[in-house]
Amino acid sequence: MRGLVLVCGRAGEWFTAPEGVRTEALPARPGKSEVDPLLAPELVVAGSDADLAAIVLRLLRKEKLATTTVGYVPAEADSAVAALWGIPTDRRRAVELALSGTDRPVPLIRDDAGGVLLGKGVVRNPRGVAYCDDTVALRGEAGSIVVRPDTGGSGLVATVTRGRVLRRKQMFTGRAFQLGGAPAQPVSDGVPYPRPMERWTWYRHTHDLRLVMAAR
């Protein structure tokens, strides 16, 4: 049973650890000073997708992805990470799985501004040119671009939605997705980037995340 649970933000209002399990309370989206002293080979994160991404970012920066397993207890019923990887949003079941399940490698997506993407990235109303690897995914404008890690393992999946009335969706799979054009504000795991960007890239990292999941 994994011995350290990082309880982030408002998850502290409801999370109760089983007997014998150590917990540490952290703020929402904790940073270097809060997370780094607590990094251990087996971690569980209770919180939002953004909280999980903040902790995984510290594992990336400290080069501990390959040696750390991460369980997740989502605080939100609409967690994109939970939906993607079949993690229960029922808190009791999620705690049981996170503490005793088996880890599997899943693609870790990075961006060129130094962040990570674990569940869902969104760009609203993009206008410009986008590529998924060498394939043109957009030339002009669209209603949205949504990027997620690929459950098939190849990297990422990008969905480009065009049209406001008759919406047309087109999906692209690859290792990288690049967008350039009019300034747009990317949102990663529910957190908007601080300013609009003329260029943005999401791409697969060289090392996977060892995420605790249900057996398939």
Secondary structure, 3 states (H helix, E strand, C coil): CCCEEEEEHHHHHCCCCCCCCEEEEECCCCCHHHHHHHCCCEEEEEECHHHHHHHHHHHHHCCCHHHCEEEEEECCCCCHHHHHHCCCCCHHHHHHHHHHCEEEEECCEEECCCCEECCCEEEECCEEEEEECCEEEEEEECCEEEEEECCCCCCEEEEEEECCCCCEEEEEEECEEEEEEEEECCEECCEECCCCEEEEEEEECCCCEEEEECCC
